[in-house]
């Protein structure tokens, strides 16, 4: 279980910033950031406060987070009626200046 990834996922799904979650849970914003960046492991009391602030049961943290491989990577989703080639546009290359 990747608590840090699931916490961030639940917070974002609730439409909260780290500051919002800190205020609702009675924790510090730095504490939330440390948990989301996997620098610290939460105590049971912290898990309970976070679950209550997010409006979820503590077991919500046991569900797997969306994997990093599938989130935000790969091709952009195409809009309805758009071809894949329309959705993926190459980035123009920058010409090097003399002296670079």
FILO-557500 format. One record per residue (C-alpha): residue number from 1; residue in three letters; chain; x, y, z. Coordinates in nm, 3 decimals. Example, Ala and Ser with C-alpha at 12.3 -4.5 7.8 and 13.67 -1.06 7.14 Angstrom:
<selos>
{k:1 | r:Ala | c:A | px:1.230 | py:-0.450 | pz:0.780};
{k:2 | r:Ser | c:A | px:1.367 | py:-0.106 | pz:0.714};
</selos>
This chain:
<selos>
{k:1 | r:Unk | c:A | px:0.000 | py:0.000 | pz:0.000};
{k:2 | r:Unk | c:A | px:0.134 | py:0.343 | pz:-0.092};
{k:3 | r:Unk | c:A | px:-0.027 | py:0.562 | pz:0.172};
{k:4 | r:Unk | c:A | px:0.134 | py:0.878 | pz:0.040};
{k:5 | r:Unk | c:A | px:-0.006 | py:0.835 | pz:-0.313};
{k:6 | r:Unk | c:A | px:-0.351 | py:0.740 | pz:-0.187};
{k:7 | r:Unk | c:A | px:-0.362 | py:1.040 | pz:0.049};
{k:8 | r:Unk | c:A | px:-0.283 | py:1.279 | pz:-0.234};
{k:9 | r:Unk | c:A | px:-0.537 | py:1.108 | pz:-0.459};
{k:10 | r:Unk | c:A | px:-0.813 | py:1.134 | pz:-0.195};
{k:11 | r:Unk | c:A | px:-0.725 | py:1.496 | pz:-0.116};
{k:12 | r:Unk | c:A | px:-0.735 | py:1.597 | pz:-0.483};
{k:13 | r:Unk | c:A | px:-1.061 | py:1.406 | pz:-0.537};
{k:14 | r:Unk | c:A | px:-1.210 | py:1.607 | pz:-0.249};
{k:15 | r:Unk | c:A | px:-1.095 | py:1.927 | pz:-0.420};
{k:16 | r:Unk | c:A | px:-0.874 | py:2.027 | pz:-0.127};
{k:17 | r:Unk | c:A | px:-0.532 | py:2.186 | pz:-0.112};
{k:18 | r:Unk | c:A | px:-0.276 | py:2.066 | pz:0.139};
{k:19 | r:Unk | c:A | px:-0.357 | py:2.376 | pz:0.343};
{k:20 | r:Unk | c:A | px:-0.730 | py:2.300 | pz:0.335};
{k:21 | r:Unk | c:A | px:-0.671 | py:1.944 | pz:0.451};
{k:22 | r:Unk | c:A | px:-0.436 | py:2.061 | pz:0.723};
{k:23 | r:Unk | c:A | px:-0.698 | py:2.303 | pz:0.854};
{k:24 | r:Unk | c:A | px:-0.977 | py:2.044 | pz:0.845};
{k:25 | r:Unk | c:A | px:-0.769 | py:1.774 | pz:1.011};
{k:26 | r:Unk | c:A | px:-0.589 | py:1.984 | pz:1.270};
{k:27 | r:Unk | c:A | px:-0.253 | py:1.888 | pz:1.124};
{k:28 | r:Unk | c:A | px:0.013 | py:2.119 | pz:0.982};
{k:29 | r:Unk | c:A | px:0.049 | py:2.187 | pz:0.611};
{k:30 | r:Unk | c:A | px:0.412 | py:2.070 | pz:0.637};
{k:31 | r:Unk | c:A | px:0.289 | py:1.748 | pz:0.798};
{k:32 | r:Unk | c:A | px:0.050 | py:1.685 | pz:0.509};
{k:33 | r:Unk | c:A | px:0.330 | py:1.755 | pz:0.259};
{k:34 | r:Unk | c:A | px:0.564 | py:1.517 | pz:0.442};
{k:35 | r:Unk | c:A | px:0.302 | py:1.241 | pz:0.431};
{k:36 | r:Unk | c:A | px:0.226 | py:1.295 | pz:0.061};
{k:37 | r:Unk | c:A | px:0.594 | py:1.295 | pz:-0.029};
{k:38 | r:Unk | c:A | px:0.650 | py:0.976 | pz:0.171};
{k:39 | r:Unk | c:A | px:0.897 | py:1.138 | pz:0.409};
{k:40 | r:Unk | c:A | px:0.698 | py:1.028 | pz:0.715};
{k:41 | r:Unk | c:A | px:0.462 | py:0.746 | pz:0.807};
{k:42 | r:Unk | c:A | px:0.136 | py:0.841 | pz:0.981};
{k:43 | r:Unk | c:A | px:0.038 | py:0.735 | pz:1.331};
{k:44 | r:Unk | c:A | px:-0.303 | py:0.570 | pz:1.364};
{k:45 | r:Unk | c:A | px:-0.450 | py:0.888 | pz:1.515};
{k:46 | r:Unk | c:A | px:-0.330 | py:1.084 | pz:1.214};
{k:47 | r:Unk | c:A | px:-0.495 | py:0.837 | pz:0.975};
{k:48 | r:Unk | c:A | px:-0.822 | py:0.878 | pz:1.166};
{k:49 | r:Unk | c:A | px:-0.802 | py:1.260 | pz:1.152};
{k:50 | r:Unk | c:A | px:-0.727 | py:1.254 | pz:0.780};
{k:51 | r:Unk | c:A | px:-1.012 | py:1.013 | pz:0.705};
{k:52 | r:Unk | c:A | px:-1.259 | py:1.228 | pz:0.898};
{k:53 | r:Unk | c:A | px:-1.137 | py:1.547 | pz:0.726};
{k:54 | r:Unk | c:A | px:-1.168 | py:1.381 | pz:0.385};
{k:55 | r:Unk | c:A | px:-1.510 | py:1.231 | pz:0.462};
{k:56 | r:Unk | c:A | px:-1.392 | py:0.875 | pz:0.405};
{k:57 | r:Unk | c:A | px:-1.354 | py:0.562 | pz:0.613};
{k:58 | r:Unk | c:A | px:-1.002 | py:0.470 | pz:0.727};
{k:59 | r:Unk | c:A | px:-1.016 | py:0.171 | pz:0.493};
{k:60 | r:Unk | c:A | px:-1.010 | py:0.414 | pz:0.197};
{k:61 | r:Unk | c:A | px:-0.635 | py:0.436 | pz:0.249};
{k:62 | r:Unk | c:A | px:-0.606 | py:0.061 | pz:0.195};
{k:63 | r:Unk | c:A | px:-0.733 | py:0.083 | pz:-0.162};
{k:64 | r:Unk | c:A | px:-0.456 | py:0.104 | pz:-0.421};
{k:65 | r:Unk | c:A | px:-0.381 | py:0.444 | pz:-0.563};
{k:66 | r:Unk | c:A | px:-0.398 | py:0.492 | pz:-0.938};
{k:67 | r:Unk | c:A | px:-0.056 | py:0.381 | pz:-1.056};
{k:68 | r:Unk | c:A | px:0.199 | py:0.642 | pz:-1.151};
{k:69 | r:Unk | c:A | px:0.251 | py:0.463 | pz:-1.482};
{k:70 | r:Unk | c:A | px:-0.104 | py:0.529 | pz:-1.599};
{k:71 | r:Unk | c:A | px:-0.162 | py:0.874 | pz:-1.452};
{k:72 | r:Unk | c:A | px:-0.040 | py:1.169 | pz:-1.653};
{k:73 | r:Unk | c:A | px:0.178 | py:0.966 | pz:-1.887};
{k:74 | r:Unk | c:A | px:0.150 | py:0.843 | pz:-2.240};
{k:75 | r:Unk | c:A | px:-0.061 | py:0.997 | pz:-2.509};
{k:76 | r:Unk | c:A | px:-0.309 | py:1.268 | pz:-2.432};
{k:77 | r:Unk | c:A | px:-0.667 | py:1.153 | pz:-2.457};
{k:78 | r:Unk | c:A | px:-0.825 | py:1.247 | pz:-2.782};
{k:79 | r:Unk | c:A | px:-1.142 | py:1.451 | pz:-2.791};
{k:80 | r:Unk | c:A | px:-1.454 | py:1.302 | pz:-2.942};
{k:81 | r:Unk | c:A | px:-1.423 | py:1.304 | pz:-3.322};
{k:82 | r:Unk | c:A | px:-1.050 | py:1.376 | pz:-3.308};
{k:83 | r:Unk | c:A | px:-0.793 | py:1.142 | pz:-3.455};
{k:84 | r:Unk | c:A | px:-0.492 | py:1.028 | pz:-3.257};
{k:85 | r:Unk | c:A | px:-0.266 | py:1.232 | pz:-3.485};
{k:86 | r:Unk | c:A | px:-0.470 | py:1.544 | pz:-3.397};
{k:87 | r:Unk | c:A | px:-0.427 | py:1.477 | pz:-3.025};
{k:88 | r:Unk | c:A | px:-0.050 | py:1.427 | pz:-3.044};
{k:89 | r:Unk | c:A | px:0.120 | py:1.730 | pz:-3.188};
{k:90 | r:Unk | c:A | px:0.500 | py:1.738 | pz:-3.207};
{k:91 | r:Unk | c:A | px:0.681 | py:2.008 | pz:-3.012};
{k:92 | r:Unk | c:A | px:0.884 | py:2.232 | pz:-3.243};
{k:93 | r:Unk | c:A | px:1.259 | py:2.213 | pz:-3.183};
{k:94 | r:Unk | c:A | px:1.439 | py:2.527 | pz:-3.075};
{k:95 | r:Unk | c:A | px:1.728 | py:2.643 | pz:-3.292};
{k:96 | r:Unk | c:A | px:2.056 | py:2.679 | pz:-3.105};
{k:97 | r:Unk | c:A | px:2.205 | py:3.025 | pz:-3.087};
{k:98 | r:Unk | c:A | px:2.575 | py:3.075 | pz:-3.150};
{k:99 | r:Unk | c:A | px:2.768 | py:3.033 | pz:-2.827};
{k:100 | r:Unk | c:A | px:2.525 | py:2.782 | pz:-2.667};
</selos>
